[in-house]
């Protein structure tokens, strides 16, 4: 199934898997999806990210992280910049998600990174999503 917004499809799959308390979720892979998953791993929202070839397709397997009460650490993920309305910010305008408790994931000229990392490097870019 072809979708017009593959990143939104990835976020929906992760959100649904966390709500259903699945251990992992399998997503068709791309370079941007892989980079976003790595940022989620660095921020502690997912345990592990594995890229594997299944026949002619490359699959991204994302292992979700749960707390002691079997509640997902990733409680929400929202697409910000979308194909119909791109959202770009400079270094001074990088958003803080839930007062710093969440993470803004950005695509910059130096790659995909968290909003905090982009702020440290003093670069702006496209805000892909908010995660909390």
Beta strands, then each sheet from edge to edge (+ up, - down):
strand 1: 24-28
strand 2: 46-54
strand 3: 57-64
strand 4: 77-79
strand 5: 88-89
strand 6: 103-108
strand 7: 111-114
strand 8: 125-131
sheet 1: 1+ 3- 2+
sheet 2: 4+ 8- 5+
sheet 3: 4+ 8- 6+ 7-
end
